[in-house]
Amino acid sequence: MPHFDIPLDLPHAGRLADRILNLLERYCEETGADGEEPIDTAERMSNLLFRYSANDENPGGEEASSVREEAAILGRQLVDQLESGNIQSDRLGQYIRNFFECLELGEEGAQISLRAGENPNSLQRPV
C-alpha cells in the first residue's frame, strides 16, 4: 500500500495526538456519539507525547523506541475503539495516518486510517 516514509518525529506525533483529541471531542459532542473510551485513549496519547512536542525534539536511543512503541499501541487501541463505536470521519482518519507516519509506521498508518474513516480517494493520501 502506498505510504509516506518519514523519520521518527515524536514532537509532531504529539501535536497530532492533540488534534485527534480535539477533533474527537468535537465530533462526539456534535453527533452525540459515545466517545468516552476513545477520548480517554486519545488523552493518554496526548499525555504520553506532550513533553516531546513542548521540547520540539526527539528523545535519544532507548527512550525514543519505548515511547514510539507505546504511542503505536495506543494508536491501534484508539482505532479499534473508533471502529467498534462507529466513530469515523475523513479528517480523523487523516490525522491517524499522519500520527503513524510520525512514528515511522507509514504503511500501517495508510491501512489503519481507513478504519478510522479516511476516504481512500482523498487527495491527502499517497499514490
PyMOL commands that place a pseudoatom at each C-alpha (Angstrom):
pseudoatom trace, name=CA, resn=MET, resi=1, chain=A, elem=C, hetatm=0, pos=[0.000, 0.000, 0.000]
pseudoatom trace, name=CA, resn=PRO, resi=2, chain=A, elem=C, hetatm=0, pos=[1.434, 3.417, -0.891]
pseudoatom trace, name=CA, resn=HIS, resi=3, chain=A, elem=C, hetatm=0, pos=[2.547, 5.378, 2.160]
pseudoatom trace, name=CA, resn=PHE, resi=4, chain=A, elem=C, hetatm=0, pos=[4.734, 8.257, 3.245]
pseudoatom trace, name=CA, resn=ASP, resi=5, chain=A, elem=C, hetatm=0, pos=[8.024, 7.170, 4.783]
pseudoatom trace, name=CA, resn=ILE, resi=6, chain=A, elem=C, hetatm=0, pos=[9.270, 9.871, 7.129]
pseudoatom trace, name=CA, resn=PRO, resi=7, chain=A, elem=C, hetatm=0, pos=[11.759, 9.748, 10.012]
pseudoatom trace, name=CA, resn=LEU, resi=8, chain=A, elem=C, hetatm=0, pos=[10.630, 9.493, 13.630]
pseudoatom trace, name=CA, resn=ASP, resi=9, chain=A, elem=C, hetatm=0, pos=[9.057, 12.768, 14.759]
pseudoatom trace, name=CA, resn=LEU, resi=10, chain=A, elem=C, hetatm=0, pos=[7.643, 12.408, 18.272]
pseudoatom trace, name=CA, resn=PRO, resi=11, chain=A, elem=C, hetatm=0, pos=[7.076, 16.175, 18.676]
pseudoatom trace, name=CA, resn=HIS, resi=12, chain=A, elem=C, hetatm=0, pos=[4.773, 16.254, 15.646]
pseudoatom trace, name=CA, resn=ALA, resi=13, chain=A, elem=C, hetatm=0, pos=[3.135, 12.990, 16.746]
pseudoatom trace, name=CA, resn=GLY, resi=14, chain=A, elem=C, hetatm=0, pos=[2.317, 14.818, 19.990]
pseudoatom trace, name=CA, resn=ARG, resi=15, chain=A, elem=C, hetatm=0, pos=[0.737, 17.703, 18.111]
pseudoatom trace, name=CA, resn=LEU, resi=16, chain=A, elem=C, hetatm=0, pos=[-1.285, 15.213, 16.067]
pseudoatom trace, name=CA, resn=ALA, resi=17, chain=A, elem=C, hetatm=0, pos=[-2.416, 13.443, 19.244]
pseudoatom trace, name=CA, resn=ASP, resi=18, chain=A, elem=C, hetatm=0, pos=[-3.743, 16.813, 20.474]
pseudoatom trace, name=CA, resn=ARG, resi=19, chain=A, elem=C, hetatm=0, pos=[-5.548, 17.368, 17.172]
pseudoatom trace, name=CA, resn=ILE, resi=20, chain=A, elem=C, hetatm=0, pos=[-7.046, 13.882, 17.304]
pseudoatom trace, name=CA, resn=LEU, resi=21, chain=A, elem=C, hetatm=0, pos=[-8.282, 14.504, 20.842]
pseudoatom trace, name=CA, resn=ASN, resi=22, chain=A, elem=C, hetatm=0, pos=[-9.812, 17.884, 19.957]
pseudoatom trace, name=CA, resn=LEU, resi=23, chain=A, elem=C, hetatm=0, pos=[-11.470, 16.579, 16.812]
pseudoatom trace, name=CA, resn=LEU, resi=24, chain=A, elem=C, hetatm=0, pos=[-12.790, 13.515, 18.608]
pseudoatom trace, name=CA, resn=GLU, resi=25, chain=A, elem=C, hetatm=0, pos=[-14.270, 15.567, 21.453]
pseudoatom trace, name=CA, resn=ARG, resi=26, chain=A, elem=C, hetatm=0, pos=[-15.944, 17.923, 18.977]
pseudoatom trace, name=CA, resn=TYR, resi=27, chain=A, elem=C, hetatm=0, pos=[-17.224, 15.034, 16.840]
pseudoatom trace, name=CA, resn=CYS, resi=28, chain=A, elem=C, hetatm=0, pos=[-18.785, 13.260, 19.833]
pseudoatom trace, name=CA, resn=GLU, resi=29, chain=A, elem=C, hetatm=0, pos=[-20.357, 16.468, 21.113]
pseudoatom trace, name=CA, resn=GLU, resi=30, chain=A, elem=C, hetatm=0, pos=[-21.862, 17.322, 17.722]
pseudoatom trace, name=CA, resn=THR, resi=31, chain=A, elem=C, hetatm=0, pos=[-23.102, 13.821, 16.876]
pseudoatom trace, name=CA, resn=GLY, resi=32, chain=A, elem=C, hetatm=0, pos=[-23.974, 12.567, 20.356]
pseudoatom trace, name=CA, resn=ALA, resi=33, chain=A, elem=C, hetatm=0, pos=[-21.682, 9.570, 19.866]
pseudoatom trace, name=CA, resn=ASP, resi=34, chain=A, elem=C, hetatm=0, pos=[-20.450, 7.769, 22.969]
pseudoatom trace, name=CA, resn=GLY, resi=35, chain=A, elem=C, hetatm=0, pos=[-16.773, 8.617, 22.852]
pseudoatom trace, name=CA, resn=GLU, resi=36, chain=A, elem=C, hetatm=0, pos=[-15.769, 8.002, 26.455]
pseudoatom trace, name=CA, resn=GLU, resi=37, chain=A, elem=C, hetatm=0, pos=[-13.293, 5.173, 25.725]
pseudoatom trace, name=CA, resn=PRO, resi=38, chain=A, elem=C, hetatm=0, pos=[-11.683, 6.654, 22.599]
pseudoatom trace, name=CA, resn=ILE, resi=39, chain=A, elem=C, hetatm=0, pos=[-11.447, 10.076, 24.217]
pseudoatom trace, name=CA, resn=ASP, resi=40, chain=A, elem=C, hetatm=0, pos=[-9.677, 8.507, 27.202]
pseudoatom trace, name=CA, resn=THR, resi=41, chain=A, elem=C, hetatm=0, pos=[-7.237, 6.736, 24.872]
pseudoatom trace, name=CA, resn=ALA, resi=42, chain=A, elem=C, hetatm=0, pos=[-6.627, 9.925, 22.869]
pseudoatom trace, name=CA, resn=GLU, resi=43, chain=A, elem=C, hetatm=0, pos=[-5.902, 11.771, 26.137]
pseudoatom trace, name=CA, resn=ARG, resi=44, chain=A, elem=C, hetatm=0, pos=[-3.373, 9.093, 27.074]
pseudoatom trace, name=CA, resn=MET, resi=45, chain=A, elem=C, hetatm=0, pos=[-1.695, 9.505, 23.656]
pseudoatom trace, name=CA, resn=SER, resi=46, chain=A, elem=C, hetatm=0, pos=[-1.551, 13.258, 24.121]
pseudoatom trace, name=CA, resn=ASN, resi=47, chain=A, elem=C, hetatm=0, pos=[-0.196, 12.980, 27.676]
pseudoatom trace, name=CA, resn=LEU, resi=48, chain=A, elem=C, hetatm=0, pos=[2.463, 10.471, 26.620]
pseudoatom trace, name=CA, resn=LEU, resi=49, chain=A, elem=C, hetatm=0, pos=[3.810, 12.746, 23.888]
pseudoatom trace, name=CA, resn=PHE, resi=50, chain=A, elem=C, hetatm=0, pos=[3.262, 16.161, 25.492]
pseudoatom trace, name=CA, resn=ARG, resi=51, chain=A, elem=C, hetatm=0, pos=[6.811, 16.665, 26.751]
pseudoatom trace, name=CA, resn=TYR, resi=52, chain=A, elem=C, hetatm=0, pos=[8.283, 15.962, 23.308]
pseudoatom trace, name=CA, resn=SER, resi=53, chain=A, elem=C, hetatm=0, pos=[6.024, 18.402, 21.486]
pseudoatom trace, name=CA, resn=ALA, resi=54, chain=A, elem=C, hetatm=0, pos=[6.836, 21.017, 24.138]
pseudoatom trace, name=CA, resn=ASN, resi=55, chain=A, elem=C, hetatm=0, pos=[10.599, 20.490, 23.658]
pseudoatom trace, name=CA, resn=ASP, resi=56, chain=A, elem=C, hetatm=0, pos=[10.264, 20.045, 19.889]
pseudoatom trace, name=CA, resn=GLU, resi=57, chain=A, elem=C, hetatm=0, pos=[12.858, 17.279, 19.723]
pseudoatom trace, name=CA, resn=ASN, resi=58, chain=A, elem=C, hetatm=0, pos=[13.007, 13.502, 19.820]
pseudoatom trace, name=CA, resn=PRO, resi=59, chain=A, elem=C, hetatm=0, pos=[14.492, 11.811, 22.866]
pseudoatom trace, name=CA, resn=GLY, resi=60, chain=A, elem=C, hetatm=0, pos=[17.546, 9.681, 22.342]
pseudoatom trace, name=CA, resn=GLY, resi=61, chain=A, elem=C, hetatm=0, pos=[18.050, 5.952, 21.916]
pseudoatom trace, name=CA, resn=GLU, resi=62, chain=A, elem=C, hetatm=0, pos=[16.004, 3.554, 24.009]
pseudoatom trace, name=CA, resn=GLU, resi=63, chain=A, elem=C, hetatm=0, pos=[13.585, 6.215, 25.242]
pseudoatom trace, name=CA, resn=ALA, resi=64, chain=A, elem=C, hetatm=0, pos=[12.599, 7.056, 21.657]
pseudoatom trace, name=CA, resn=SER, resi=65, chain=A, elem=C, hetatm=0, pos=[11.962, 3.391, 20.853]
pseudoatom trace, name=CA, resn=SER, resi=66, chain=A, elem=C, hetatm=0, pos=[9.958, 2.833, 24.013]
pseudoatom trace, name=CA, resn=VAL, resi=67, chain=A, elem=C, hetatm=0, pos=[7.797, 5.926, 23.559]
pseudoatom trace, name=CA, resn=ARG, resi=68, chain=A, elem=C, hetatm=0, pos=[7.272, 5.140, 19.871]
pseudoatom trace, name=CA, resn=GLU, resi=69, chain=A, elem=C, hetatm=0, pos=[6.051, 1.624, 20.713]
pseudoatom trace, name=CA, resn=GLU, resi=70, chain=A, elem=C, hetatm=0, pos=[3.743, 2.813, 23.485]
pseudoatom trace, name=CA, resn=ALA, resi=71, chain=A, elem=C, hetatm=0, pos=[2.289, 5.514, 21.218]
pseudoatom trace, name=CA, resn=ALA, resi=72, chain=A, elem=C, hetatm=0, pos=[1.688, 2.955, 18.449]
pseudoatom trace, name=CA, resn=ILE, resi=73, chain=A, elem=C, hetatm=0, pos=[-0.102, 0.624, 20.873]
pseudoatom trace, name=CA, resn=LEU, resi=74, chain=A, elem=C, hetatm=0, pos=[-2.358, 3.469, 21.992]
pseudoatom trace, name=CA, resn=GLY, resi=75, chain=A, elem=C, hetatm=0, pos=[-2.988, 4.479, 18.369]
pseudoatom trace, name=CA, resn=ARG, resi=76, chain=A, elem=C, hetatm=0, pos=[-4.028, 0.947, 17.461]
pseudoatom trace, name=CA, resn=GLN, resi=77, chain=A, elem=C, hetatm=0, pos=[-6.268, 0.757, 20.517]
pseudoatom trace, name=CA, resn=LEU, resi=78, chain=A, elem=C, hetatm=0, pos=[-7.860, 4.071, 19.565]
pseudoatom trace, name=CA, resn=VAL, resi=79, chain=A, elem=C, hetatm=0, pos=[-8.660, 2.873, 16.053]
pseudoatom trace, name=CA, resn=ASP, resi=80, chain=A, elem=C, hetatm=0, pos=[-10.204, -0.327, 17.442]
pseudoatom trace, name=CA, resn=GLN, resi=81, chain=A, elem=C, hetatm=0, pos=[-12.397, 1.793, 19.724]
pseudoatom trace, name=CA, resn=LEU, resi=82, chain=A, elem=C, hetatm=0, pos=[-13.357, 4.185, 16.926]
pseudoatom trace, name=CA, resn=GLU, resi=83, chain=A, elem=C, hetatm=0, pos=[-14.300, 1.296, 14.690]
pseudoatom trace, name=CA, resn=SER, resi=84, chain=A, elem=C, hetatm=0, pos=[-16.365, -0.504, 17.339]
pseudoatom trace, name=CA, resn=GLY, resi=85, chain=A, elem=C, hetatm=0, pos=[-18.108, 2.769, 18.259]
pseudoatom trace, name=CA, resn=ASN, resi=86, chain=A, elem=C, hetatm=0, pos=[-18.746, 3.602, 14.595]
pseudoatom trace, name=CA, resn=ILE, resi=87, chain=A, elem=C, hetatm=0, pos=[-16.905, 6.905, 15.007]
pseudoatom trace, name=CA, resn=GLN, resi=88, chain=A, elem=C, hetatm=0, pos=[-15.379, 7.807, 11.668]
pseudoatom trace, name=CA, resn=SER, resi=89, chain=A, elem=C, hetatm=0, pos=[-14.504, 10.862, 9.637]
pseudoatom trace, name=CA, resn=ASP, resi=90, chain=A, elem=C, hetatm=0, pos=[-12.158, 11.637, 6.795]
pseudoatom trace, name=CA, resn=ARG, resi=91, chain=A, elem=C, hetatm=0, pos=[-10.224, 14.207, 8.843]
pseudoatom trace, name=CA, resn=LEU, resi=92, chain=A, elem=C, hetatm=0, pos=[-9.914, 11.860, 11.815]
pseudoatom trace, name=CA, resn=GLY, resi=93, chain=A, elem=C, hetatm=0, pos=[-8.579, 9.140, 9.525]
pseudoatom trace, name=CA, resn=GLN, resi=94, chain=A, elem=C, hetatm=0, pos=[-6.073, 11.575, 8.027]
pseudoatom trace, name=CA, resn=TYR, resi=95, chain=A, elem=C, hetatm=0, pos=[-4.819, 12.532, 11.488]
pseudoatom trace, name=CA, resn=ILE, resi=96, chain=A, elem=C, hetatm=0, pos=[-4.472, 8.851, 12.409]
pseudoatom trace, name=CA, resn=ARG, resi=97, chain=A, elem=C, hetatm=0, pos=[-2.450, 8.208, 9.219]
pseudoatom trace, name=CA, resn=ASN, resi=98, chain=A, elem=C, hetatm=0, pos=[-0.221, 11.202, 9.933]
pseudoatom trace, name=CA, resn=PHE, resi=99, chain=A, elem=C, hetatm=0, pos=[0.227, 10.069, 13.549]
pseudoatom trace, name=CA, resn=PHE, resi=100, chain=A, elem=C, hetatm=0, pos=[1.510, 6.654, 12.435]
pseudoatom trace, name=CA, resn=GLU, resi=101, chain=A, elem=C, hetatm=0, pos=[3.715, 8.270, 9.788]
pseudoatom trace, name=CA, resn=CYS, resi=102, chain=A, elem=C, hetatm=0, pos=[5.405, 10.299, 12.530]
pseudoatom trace, name=CA, resn=LEU, resi=103, chain=A, elem=C, hetatm=0, pos=[6.084, 7.025, 14.354]
pseudoatom trace, name=CA, resn=GLU, resi=104, chain=A, elem=C, hetatm=0, pos=[7.879, 5.651, 11.251]
pseudoatom trace, name=CA, resn=LEU, resi=105, chain=A, elem=C, hetatm=0, pos=[4.900, 3.353, 10.655]
pseudoatom trace, name=CA, resn=GLY, resi=106, chain=A, elem=C, hetatm=0, pos=[3.671, 4.873, 7.403]
pseudoatom trace, name=CA, resn=GLU, resi=107, chain=A, elem=C, hetatm=0, pos=[2.447, 1.669, 5.797]
pseudoatom trace, name=CA, resn=GLU, resi=108, chain=A, elem=C, hetatm=0, pos=[0.434, 0.708, 8.863]
pseudoatom trace, name=CA, resn=GLY, resi=109, chain=A, elem=C, hetatm=0, pos=[-0.925, 4.248, 9.053]
pseudoatom trace, name=CA, resn=ALA, resi=110, chain=A, elem=C, hetatm=0, pos=[-2.082, 4.134, 5.437]
pseudoatom trace, name=CA, resn=GLN, resi=111, chain=A, elem=C, hetatm=0, pos=[-4.035, 0.959, 6.208]
pseudoatom trace, name=CA, resn=ILE, resi=112, chain=A, elem=C, hetatm=0, pos=[-5.368, 1.725, 9.685]
pseudoatom trace, name=CA, resn=SER, resi=113, chain=A, elem=C, hetatm=0, pos=[-6.540, 5.227, 8.751]
pseudoatom trace, name=CA, resn=LEU, resi=114, chain=A, elem=C, hetatm=0, pos=[-9.204, 3.726, 6.501]
pseudoatom trace, name=CA, resn=ARG, resi=115, chain=A, elem=C, hetatm=0, pos=[-10.743, 2.059, 9.551]
pseudoatom trace, name=CA, resn=ALA, resi=116, chain=A, elem=C, hetatm=0, pos=[-10.937, 5.493, 11.195]
pseudoatom trace, name=CA, resn=GLY, resi=117, chain=A, elem=C, hetatm=0, pos=[-12.818, 6.884, 8.200]
pseudoatom trace, name=CA, resn=GLU, resi=118, chain=A, elem=C, hetatm=0, pos=[-10.210, 8.329, 5.870]
pseudoatom trace, name=CA, resn=ASN, resi=119, chain=A, elem=C, hetatm=0, pos=[-11.546, 8.478, 2.327]
pseudoatom trace, name=CA, resn=PRO, resi=120, chain=A, elem=C, hetatm=0, pos=[-9.458, 6.055, 0.264]
pseudoatom trace, name=CA, resn=ASN, resi=121, chain=A, elem=C, hetatm=0, pos=[-9.647, 8.518, -2.643]
pseudoatom trace, name=CA, resn=SER, resi=122, chain=A, elem=C, hetatm=0, pos=[-8.523, 11.503, -0.570]
pseudoatom trace, name=CA, resn=LEU, resi=123, chain=A, elem=C, hetatm=0, pos=[-6.022, 13.761, -2.279]
pseudoatom trace, name=CA, resn=GLN, resi=124, chain=A, elem=C, hetatm=0, pos=[-4.087, 13.736, 1.020]
pseudoatom trace, name=CA, resn=ARG, resi=125, chain=A, elem=C, hetatm=0, pos=[-3.264, 10.024, 0.653]
pseudoatom trace, name=CA, resn=PRO, resi=126, chain=A, elem=C, hetatm=0, pos=[-0.035, 8.931, -1.014]
pseudoatom trace, name=CA, resn=VAL, resi=127, chain=A, elem=C, hetatm=0, pos=[-0.332, 7.478, -4.509]
for i in range(1, 127): cmd.bond("trace and resi %d" % i, "trace and resi %d" % (i + 1))
show_as sticks, trace
zoom trace
